[in-house]
Amino acid sequence: MDGFEKSGLNEDDFGAKGGIVSAFDAFPKSKPQYVTKTSGGGKWTVAMLLISSIFLWTEIGRWWRGAEHHTFAVEKGIGHDMQVNLDIVVKMDCDDLHINVQDASGDRILAGDKLNRDATTWHQWVDGKGMHRLGKSENGKLDTGEGWLAAHDEGFGEEHVHDIVALSRKKAKWAKTPSPKGRPDSCRMYGSLDLNRVQGDFHITARGHGYGGQHLDHDKFNFSHIISEMSYGPFYPSLVNPLDRTVNSAIVHFHKFQYYLSVVPTVYLANNRIVNTNQYAVTEQSKTISDHQVPGIFFKYDIEPIMLSVEESRDGFFTFLVKIVNIFSGVMVAGHWGFTLSDWVREVIGKRRRSNGGIGVLGSKHGFDE
């Protein structure tokens, strides 16, 4: 200690001075005059702040969206009834179309008597390129195409559970058919039907073909169609389904469109709210047939014996804060090690340069001059 004091060094200079609280400081600090600030330390500090901000923003977004858990299980309840919602435009007169539903139990339902029928014009629904376009109200807002409308306006591309639950609270109502512009050449059929919860077929054929009624001339066949809504279960106009905004054109008079649907009961749970609905997968076959077969639009659906549960969960606020603290702590520790390692590398490189090209104590790199 004598040599330490004789050298003019004071032990108190290497610790921070303060009151009683400072005496319990587990991390004693050096005085500012003994600390050297470097540009490397500043760069590492800026990098740590940037990385922390990115991680923080990502964690906030993940916490806000929540996590979705998908669970498949055998459907426990036994349902006898099922609602089907349909909104379709066919390029034929309403009086020339016959709609029928027949299921595996043998029941036959004359769907045409339960669906609304409105005369309309084809060009109000399809543009010159054959793409689906929707009618507009007097205010210029889209007022048809139930499944697409709400989700498109809300800006939901890939819907999350909380989005679906929120959209399902919108009032369920069918949009009005735009007033025909010119002579009506198409028929819009829309509404909901209560069917048996079994495999079945939904047919749209011409009058007098396939079922009873006055025979319709073959030249009037045109089963080009636009599907704005095709869903199973409670009618939620805001939810998008696979067949929404489908446009299919018939090449010839005798043309058959066949849709195979596999319906899966689905339950969405979020924010202590439950939405019971159905999802379905669909495959389509379109072909020209002979005049001995029945042309038309056929939906063949099958109910799967499983149920899909999609639940959204979110960490508690305290857990979220702990994760935020862990993020900052991890970045600080990693930044400290990075700074220490880079400082050590810089020091080693500096020593090599001095040893290889430095000046000796007597004016020569190799020692004494001769």
N, C-alpha and C positions, 0 to 999 in steps of 0.2 A: 504494500500500500504506500510505502515511503516514496518509491519510484514514481508511482502514479500521481502522488501529490506534488512531488518535486517537478514533474513535467508540466505542472500548471493545469492539470485536468481535474475537474470536480465531478464527483459521482452524481451530484444532484442535477448536473446539466443534462443528463441522459434520461431524465424522467420528467413528465409533465407535472407542473405545480398546480395545486388547487386546494379545495376544502376537504371536508371529511368524506364526501362522496367520491372524490378522486382517489382516495386511499383504497377504495374497494374496486377500482377499475381493474378488470381482469386483462385488459389490453393496454398496458402503459404505452404512451406515445413519446416519440422523440421530439426534441425542440425543432422548430422550423429551420434554425441555422444549421442543423445537422442533417437536413433532408435535402436531397438533390432532385429537382423536377426534370424529367426528361421528355423529349418529344414522343418517344416510344410509348411511355406510360399514358400520355394523352390519347394517342391513337388507339391503344387497347381499350381505354375507357369509352371512347366514342363507339368502337365496335361492340363492346358489351352492351351499351345502351341501345344500339340498333337491334342487336339480336334479341335482347330482352323485350323490346317493343313488338317485334314480329311474333315471338312466342306468346306474349301476353294477348295480342290481338287474336291469334289463332285459338288460344284457350278460351277466350271470351266467346268467340263464335261457336266453338264446339259445345260449350256449356249452354249457350242460348238455344241452339238447335236441338240439343239433347241427343240421346242415343236410341236407335230403333232396334227392337228385338222381335224377330220373326219366329213364331212357334206354330208347328203343325200338330194337330191332334185329331183324333176321331171325333166326329161331331156327336155330342152327348144328347142333345135335344132332338126330338123327332118333329119336324115341321110338315104339315099337310098342305099348306098353301104357299104360293110364291107369286109375287107381283112382277110383271114384265112391263117395261116402259119402252114405247116405240114412237119414233118420229121419223117418217120416211116419205120421200117424194118420188112418185113413179110417173114416168112420162106417158101416161094414158089417162083417159077420162075416168072420173070416179065411178060412174055407172058401169064401166067395163071391167072393173076389178072385183075379184072375189078373195076374201081373207078368211082363213080357217086355221084352227089349232087342233091338233089331235095328239094325245099323249099315250104313254104306254099302258095306262089304266083303261084305255078304250073310250075315254070321254072326248067328245068333240065340241068345240066352242066356236060359234060363229063370231069371230073377232070383229068382222065388219060392222056388226050391229052395236058394238061397244066402243069402237074407236071413232074419233071425230074425223070428218072428211071435208077438206076445203079445196076448191078448184084454184089452181094457180098456174103460172107460166114458168116454163123450164129455164128461160134465160134470166129470171130473177134469182136463181139459185146457183147457176153455173156460168162462169165467164167464158170468153171466147177461146181460152186455152183449155177448157174442160175442167178447171179447178173450182172447188167449192167456194161459193161466196154466199153471204147471208143477206137477207132482206134488212132494210133499215127503217126505223120509225121516223116520225115527223121531225124528231129532234136530231136525227142523224146517227142515232145509236143502234147497234146491232140488236135485233129483237127476236132472232131465231137461232137455232143451233145450240140447244140447251147445254150439252156437255162441254162444248168448246168455249162458249161465251164467258162464263164467270171465271174460269181458270185463266183464260187469255187476258182478261181485263185485270185480274189480280196480279198477273205477272209470274204465275207459278209454272215453271217449266217442269222440273222434277219435283213433284209434290212430296212434302213431308207429312208426317202424321198430324202434327198440330195444324198444318194448312188444311188438310182434308176435314178435320173435325170442325175447324172454324167455318169452312165453306159449307158444310152440311147444315149449318144453322140458318142459311139463307132460305127465304120462303120458296117453297116448291110450287111452281106454277108453269103452265105451258105458255110459250110465247105465241102471240097472235100472228096469223098468216098475213103477209103483206098483200095489199089489194092488187089483183091481177092487172098487169100492163098489157093490154091487147086481149086477144081471144085466148081463154084458158086452154092449155094443151096438156096439163099435168094434174096430178092429184096428190095432195098432202094428207097423209093419214097419221094421226098422233093420238096418244092417250095411254092409259094403263089398263092392264088386264090381270085378273086374279086367276092363276092356273094351279093345277095340282103340282106338287113338288116331286115330279118324276120326269123321266126322259120324255121328250116330246118333239113335235115338228110344227113349225109355224110356216104356213104357205101363203104366198100371194100369187094367184093365178088369174087367168083371163076368164071372164064370164062364159059359162058353158063348156069349159075345158077342165077336166079333172073332177068337177062337181056339177051339180045341176044348174039349170038356168038356160036362158036363151043363148043359142050359139053365136059367138062373136066372129066376125070376119077375120081371117088370118092377117090381112094387110094392116090391121089396126094394132097388131102386137108390137109393143115396144117396152121392154122391161128395164130400160135404163133407169137407174134409181140413185137417190142421194139419201144417205142415212145420217141424220143429225143427232139421233139419240137411240141407243139400244142398250138397255141395262136391265138387271135383274135385282129384285128387292125393292126397298123403299125408294121413292123417286127423289134423288138429290140432283137438281139441275146443274149444280156447279162442279160435279165430279166428272172427269174425263174418262171415257171408256174406249176400248180398242177400235170399235166400229164407228165412233163419232167422226163426222166429216168425211165419210167414205163416199166416193163417186165411182160408179161402175156403169159403163155404156154397153148396150146390146149391139152386136155387130149385125145380126140379122133378126128377122121376126121370131124365128124359133131359137131362142137362146135361153139357157138355164143357168141360173146363179145358185150355187150351193154353199152355205156357210155352216161349218161345224164348230159348235161352241162347247167348251168344257167349263162349267160354272163351279166356282169354289166359294163357299160361304166365307166371309171375311169379317173380322171384328177389329175396329180401330179404337185404341185407348190412348187418351192424352188429356192432361189437365182435368182429371177426374170426370171426363165425359167419355161416353161409349157411342160408337157409330156402328150399327149392324148393317152390312150391305153384302154385295157379292162381286167378285172379280171373275173374269173369264178370259180364256185364251181362245183364239179363233184361227181357223184355217179356211181358205176359200178356193173353190173350184168353179171355173167359168168355162162353158163350152157350148158349141153349136150342136143342136140335136135334130133328129129327123121329125117330119110332120106326124109321125105315129106316136111321138112322146109328148109329154105335157111341159110346155115352157113356163117359166115363172121365176120367182125368188123364194128360196127355201132356206129356213133356219132350223137346223137340227141341233138341239141342245141336250146336254147330259149333266146331271147333278153329281158332283164328286162327293164321296162319303167322308171327306175330311174337312177340317175347318182351319183357316189361317188366322192367327191372332198377331196383330202388329201393335206393339205397345211402345210408347215413347216414355223414356225415363230421363231424369235430370238430377245431377248431384245436388246435394244441399249447399246452401250458401257458405257454410263454414268449411265444408270439404273443398269448395271452389277456392276459398281464400288460402287454404293450406297448399293447394296446388300452385297458386300464384306465388306464394312464398318460396316453394320448392324450385320454381322456375328461376326466380331471381337468385336464389342461393346457388343453384347449379351453374348458372351463367357466371356468377362472381368467382366461384371456385375454379371453373374452367378457364376464365380469363386470367386469374392470378397465376395459375400454372403456365398458361401460355406466355404471359409476360415474363415470368421467371425463366422459362426455357429460352425464349428469344433473347433475353438479356445475357444469359450464360453463353449462348452461341455467339452473340456479338462480342463478348469479352474474349472468348477463345480465339475467334478470328483475329481480333486486335492484337493479342499476344503473339500469334504466329507471324503476323505482319511485322511486328517490332523485332522479333527474334531473327527473321530472315533478312530484313533490310534496314535494321536500326543502326545507330552509331554507338561504338564501344565507349567505355569510360575514358580511354586515352586518345579518342579521336579516330579510332579505326574499328571497323566491324570485327576484325580478327584480333584485336588487342593492341600490343605495342607496335609502333612503326620502327622500322629499321633504318 
